[in-house]
Amino acid sequence: MKTHVKALVVGGGAIGTSIAYHLARAGWQDVMLIERDELTAGSTWHSAGLLPYFNMSYATTHIHDYSIKFYKTLEEETGLNAGFSVVGNLRMAQTKARMDEYMVYATTAETCDVPYEWMTPAQIKERWPLVRTDDLEGAIYHPTDGYINPADVTIAMAKGARQRGVTIERKWQADAFTWTGDHWDVTLTRMVEKGGNLVPSDEQIVVSAEHVVTASGNHSQRIAQLLGIKMPAIPVEHQYIITEPDPELLKYREAGNIEHPVLRDADAKWYVREERGGWMLGPYEFNAPARFEYGCPDSFRADLFPLDLERIEEEYMSMIHRIPTTETAGLKADFNGPICYTPDGNPLMGPAPGLRNMWLAEGFSFGITAAGGAGKYLADLMVEGEAEIDMASLDPRRFGQDWMTTEYAARKNEEAYEHVYILHHPDEERPACRPLRTAPAYDRQKALGAQFGCVNGWERPNYYGPLDAPETFDHDARSFRRGGWWDYAKAEAEAIRSGVGLIDGSAFAKHRLTGPGATAFLDWFTCNKLPKVGRINLTYALTSHGTTRTEYTIVREGEEDYYLVSSGGLHAYDEDFLYKAIADKEAEFGRIKEEDVTTRWGVFAIAGPGSRDVLREIIKDVNPDTVLSNKRFPWLSVRNIELGMCPVKAIRVAYTGELGWELHHPIEMQNYLWDLLMMAGAKHGMKLVGARAQNWLRQEKSYRAFGHELGRDGTPLEADLPRFVDLSKDFHGKAALQETGVRSKCCTVLIDGPADADPWGREALYNGDARVGRLTSGGYSVTFGKSIGMGYVAPDLAVPGTKLQVKMFDQLWDAEVVEDSPYDPKNEAIRKDG
Ligand SMILES: Cc1cc2nc3c(=O)[nH]c(=O)nc-3n(C[C@H](O)[C@H](O)[C@H](O)COP(=O)(O)OP(=O)(O)OC[C@H]3O[C@@H](n4cnc5c(N)ncnc54)[C@H](O)[C@@H]3O)c2cc1C
């Protein structure tokens, strides 16, 4: 057995096998895969093998799309037929809201080149007469997907991997990982059969690997413990049953009809497909429990849990309703196995937090569908340094290491399972494990009608609804069109444009960098000029490919003293990148002290033409009349001020594009400051404002948002932000940024859309018949009284005056590219003196 390899893949399920295959295909010569048992012995063997395209995420859709296309090529490459039945996939809708969901999905699918068709109930009935359609609104049909044999596709990938030089060793378990500084020493234990069990023997070996990938499926908690990290991948029970042959189905097929597509009745929470003359029913029922929270027992191999028929009774009955002939078909077989989940339902794919050359590929709930693409995109990350799509939404570091617990992960994973078939409203907020992370003003905000969203565990007001709102108000307000919250957000946005509003920004990530190396490091790490002392700058840290890795507001408080503000949602993801870069560069630049001060500072943003008047009421200064003037407190500067008895680091900046300040304050004084601001604000009609209105307002200023316009699939120049890129200095990623050029360009569009809906920022953009790009943000503009969005098109189309169309609800709506910052292009409101 080899003891030195370039990459060691731990786990021989569909995921690990695909990664090994793709690493070899990407050119790595020395790849070894180890499996504690037999290949496919984890969840892979008992998977139903469905390969559904349907997915609301851009990144995941790309992954699934790659898999479906790749699996079709495997037989030619390996000679093994993995049993890919391209029967298509019919997703039915019982309600108009469900059809809306499919239409929102469809425009995203188009941006990923996924083919689909619409079907009416009559068309469904005509093609598949066994399906009851009288209570359906319609369906979306994917003709190119279907199902595959999960074990066969894994074995085919294993064969392809071996053909490309990968070594596969079975019956070896990874039991310890030690990082030596330039490689991992991984202790493997030989596993032996004893009385039907698999047990560790005394035989051990140490393998040195430059890179390690873990794809351990249900064993992820054990791997997390061995690595000393938190990994919220915990399985949940998932069942499917197979019926005896259905005589009516047999007759239908004997008459020469082709196989039914995979049928999905999303409102009934199940999938059904044909299986040897009978039917396979897979429900996503409520109350499926999490398993193996604290580790999967060594003895659990290709095992199953007992069937819990009572739990899936409702779904069983609804299958009989939808396909009445199933009523007489008896139950033939059942499967209840562990299916890995994560709190948001997306897998964990990418670097392990805090560790070098350790890659995670865990928490896959659609692992057969994802395996091909997961292997390809993770191999791209490892070999090339980046993949062509932004992998942030799948990155393991999106979950904070400092606050996440096993209990949280288990309960959220149960919720993610339950939510597989809920209506996936883009304005959805999931309820489990909340509230958990709250700033002190939470109770006050709640009492004033705040309806909260959850950002990295933090509660943050999305909007302020009616004071006497029932508990279900926000849930009931959700829609694929303009939800019940829309009027509240509109009033909030208008208040900021015409008066003054107060926004809670406490969830921002905040770091302090000090020490003799801080300036040189940040100058290399970020692409904009560093601000002078007392000033602030917006800047970007880039990937080695020159694309945007992190957006920072850098506040320079001293020569070597920096306060960095970045996205709250991606706190741990950004922090890991920052800390690793510091560790790499400290020897070169000098000592740098980094501190995570996120939970030390609360943030309120006050914005609007009246914001100065409110602050003037409560600011303590020798001359309160001038302290907030342009002379003493210019735009893009920082001052330590006192509001009543609260010391505040005030930053003159406003994400809304109005006169405004961010008030960073000691978190323990937050309620004092809140009360003070509310009292002063009352005199000036100050309105409480949530994140939704803020999101609309920033689009009127063409302010790019991290995770939307800004990410690892584009450079800041492609985001059309040359003013934040100082090409006269050297910075990380500069050469790649210049080499990349501008492949597509960010622009702002005003849209004459439907009367009852705005884009969500995922829609396809058209120029006549040609699809030319996609939106990355969307919303409503109170200034222009119509929908607004930002997105990417070819540079020659990103020119003001270009007429485009946005696909929404299966129709094309006129849109026009406008100058950046259509509201107040000269920034007069922000700079207003007083
Ligand atoms: C009932 C059911 C139906 C499903 N249906 C579908 C479906 O229709 N479509 C779909 O896409 N997905 C489906 N899934 C999900 C799918 O099965 C999983 O997402 C997929 O199998 C995960 O693959 P994996 O490689 O991550 O994990 P696994 O298949 O569990 O593989 C992990 C492997 O790692 C090995 N291992 C663990 N620890 C170590 C160690 N320390 N050293 C060495 N080896 C180790 C294990 O023995 C195991 O073989 C279903 C799941 C269930 C339970």
The ligand as an SDF file (V2000), in Angstrom:
LIG
                    3D

 53 58  0  0  0  0  0  0  0  0999 V2000
  -33.4830    6.2820    1.6380 C   0  0  0  0  0  0  0  0  0  0  0  0
  -32.5960    7.2300    0.9030 C   0  0  0  0  0  0  0  0  0  0  0  0
  -32.9130    7.6030   -0.4090 C   0  0  0  0  0  0  0  0  0  0  0  0
  -32.1040    8.4880   -1.0910 C   0  0  0  0  0  0  0  0  0  0  0  0
  -32.4190    8.8440   -2.3680 N   0  0  0  0  0  0  0  0  0  0  0  0
  -31.6340    9.7090   -3.0560 C   0  0  0  0  0  0  0  0  0  0  0  0
  -31.9440   10.0510   -4.4000 C   0  0  0  0  0  0  0  0  0  0  0  0
  -32.9250    9.6080   -4.9520 O   0  0  0  0  0  0  0  0  0  0  0  0
  -31.1130   10.8950   -5.0470 N   0  0  0  0  0  0  0  0  0  0  0  0
  -30.0060   11.4120   -4.4570 C   0  0  0  0  0  0  0  0  0  0  0  0
  -29.2840   12.1970   -5.0870 O   0  0  0  0  0  0  0  0  0  0  0  0
  -29.7000   11.1000   -3.1710 N   0  0  0  0  0  0  0  0  0  0  0  0
  -30.4710   10.2580   -2.4610 C   0  0  0  0  0  0  0  0  0  0  0  0
  -30.1670    9.9280   -1.1750 N   0  0  0  0  0  0  0  0  0  0  0  0
  -28.9790   10.5480   -0.5680 C   0  0  0  0  0  0  0  0  0  0  0  0
  -27.7300    9.8440   -1.0020 C   0  0  0  0  0  0  0  0  0  0  0  0
  -27.8370    8.4790   -0.7200 O   0  0  0  0  0  0  0  0  0  0  0  0
  -26.5340   10.4400   -0.2820 C   0  0  0  0  0  0  0  0  0  0  0  0
  -26.5570   11.8340   -0.3990 O   0  0  0  0  0  0  0  0  0  0  0  0
  -25.2300    9.9310   -0.8650 C   0  0  0  0  0  0  0  0  0  0  0  0
  -25.2110    8.5370   -0.8960 O   0  0  0  0  0  0  0  0  0  0  0  0
  -24.0840   10.4460   -0.0400 C   0  0  0  0  0  0  0  0  0  0  0  0
  -22.8990    9.9060   -0.5490 O   0  0  0  0  0  0  0  0  0  0  0  0
  -21.5690   10.0640    0.3050 P   0  0  0  0  0  0  0  0  0  0  0  0
  -20.4850    9.5220   -0.5350 O   0  0  0  0  0  0  0  0  0  0  0  0
  -21.4610   11.4440    0.7920 O   0  0  0  0  0  0  0  0  0  0  0  0
  -21.8090    9.1950    1.6170 O   0  0  0  0  0  0  0  0  0  0  0  0
  -21.8260    7.6380    1.8450 P   0  0  0  0  0  0  0  0  0  0  0  0
  -22.4350    6.9070    0.7280 O   0  0  0  0  0  0  0  0  0  0  0  0
  -22.4190    7.4120    3.1830 O   0  0  0  0  0  0  0  0  0  0  0  0
  -20.2980    7.2520    1.8340 O   0  0  0  0  0  0  0  0  0  0  0  0
  -19.4040    7.5960    2.8690 C   0  0  0  0  0  0  0  0  0  0  0  0
  -18.3860    6.4770    2.9570 C   0  0  0  0  0  0  0  0  0  0  0  0
  -17.3350    6.8700    3.8070 O   0  0  0  0  0  0  0  0  0  0  0  0
  -16.9050    5.7230    4.5180 C   0  0  0  0  0  0  0  0  0  0  0  0
  -16.1720    6.1980    5.6960 N   0  0  0  0  0  0  0  0  0  0  0  0
  -16.6810    6.9280    6.7130 C   0  0  0  0  0  0  0  0  0  0  0  0
  -15.7130    7.2170    7.6080 N   0  0  0  0  0  0  0  0  0  0  0  0
  -14.5750    6.6710    7.1320 C   0  0  0  0  0  0  0  0  0  0  0  0
  -13.2430    6.6350    7.6360 C   0  0  0  0  0  0  0  0  0  0  0  0
  -12.9100    7.2210    8.7790 N   0  0  0  0  0  0  0  0  0  0  0  0
  -12.3120    5.9760    6.9060 N   0  0  0  0  0  0  0  0  0  0  0  0
  -12.6370    5.3780    5.7350 C   0  0  0  0  0  0  0  0  0  0  0  0
  -13.8900    5.3660    5.2250 N   0  0  0  0  0  0  0  0  0  0  0  0
  -14.8530    6.0210    5.9160 C   0  0  0  0  0  0  0  0  0  0  0  0
  -18.1980    5.0080    4.8210 C   0  0  0  0  0  0  0  0  0  0  0  0
  -17.9940    3.6420    5.1000 O   0  0  0  0  0  0  0  0  0  0  0  0
  -18.9840    5.2280    3.5540 C   0  0  0  0  0  0  0  0  0  0  0  0
  -18.8400    4.1690    2.6220 O   0  0  0  0  0  0  0  0  0  0  0  0
  -30.9550    9.0310   -0.4600 C   0  0  0  0  0  0  0  0  0  0  0  0
  -30.6460    8.6590    0.8450 C   0  0  0  0  0  0  0  0  0  0  0  0
  -31.4670    7.7860    1.5350 C   0  0  0  0  0  0  0  0  0  0  0  0
  -31.1290    7.4340    2.9310 C   0  0  0  0  0  0  0  0  0  0  0  0
  1  2  1  0
  2  3  1  0
  2 52  2  0
  3  4  2  0
  4  5  1  0
  4 50  1  0
  5  6  2  0
  6  7  1  0
  6 13  1  0
  7  8  2  0
  7  9  1  0
  9 10  1  0
 10 11  2  0
 10 12  1  0
 12 13  2  0
 13 14  1  0
 14 15  1  0
 14 50  1  0
 15 16  1  0
 16 17  1  0
 16 18  1  0
 18 19  1  0
 18 20  1  0
 20 21  1  0
 20 22  1  0
 22 23  1  0
 23 24  1  0
 24 25  2  0
 24 26  1  0
 24 27  1  0
 27 28  1  0
 28 29  2  0
 28 30  1  0
 28 31  1  0
 31 32  1  0
 32 33  1  0
 33 34  1  0
 33 48  1  0
 34 35  1  0
 35 36  1  0
 35 46  1  0
 36 37  1  0
 36 45  1  0
 37 38  2  0
 38 39  1  0
 39 40  1  0
 39 45  2  0
 40 41  1  0
 40 42  2  0
 42 43  1  0
 43 44  2  0
 44 45  1  0
 46 47  1  0
 46 48  1  0
 48 49  1  0
 50 51  2  0
 51 52  1  0
 52 53  1  0
M  END
$$$$
